[in-house]
Amino acid sequence: MENGRTLVIATVVFLGVVIVSSEDTKSPDLSRPRRNIFQTMIMLSCITDKSSFDYSDYGCYCGPGGEGTPVDILDQCCKVHDECYGTAENNCFKFFEYLGIYDYKCENGKISCEIEDRTKLSCREFLCECDRKVAECLTKNEDEYNSAHFHMDQDKCKG
């Protein structure tokens, strides 16, 4: 059983490294900054049975890139998440954003970020809040998932 768990963890780490390393902070096709996709994925799995990979290439904003009009409420969740990270990018070191590790708890299907001072969030705390909000938004609206928006032609987002 322990070997199976180790294999699952190794697979998730490998896939996360591939996804993260394929993101480029300033390439013309990917306007979004790098982010710690591991924590976002784990946070999402904490409150839903839906796989985070279901959102890895969904609509115009869930996954690499992001432009145009969101195709539905789930895609809107990802657009808001992108904007949240954009705000963080203006206030945090980019390298930190890429590797930022934050503390949070997941209990009884609720996520809470470990925040020391609610009047002034640190970069880590801010990023945690961005990820908490997208996880909650995707979970709240998961019944709206439309498989036609998965691996959607991104040309439909332009214009």
Secondary structure, 3 states (H helix, E strand, C coil): CHHHHHHHHHHHHHHHHHHHHHCCCCCCCCCCCCCCHHHHHHHHHHHCCCCHHHHCCECCCECCCCCCCCCCHHHHHHHHHHHHHHHHHHHCCHHHHHHCCCCEEEECCEEEECCCCCCCCCHHHHHHHHHHHHHHHHHHCHHHCCHHHECCCHHHHCC
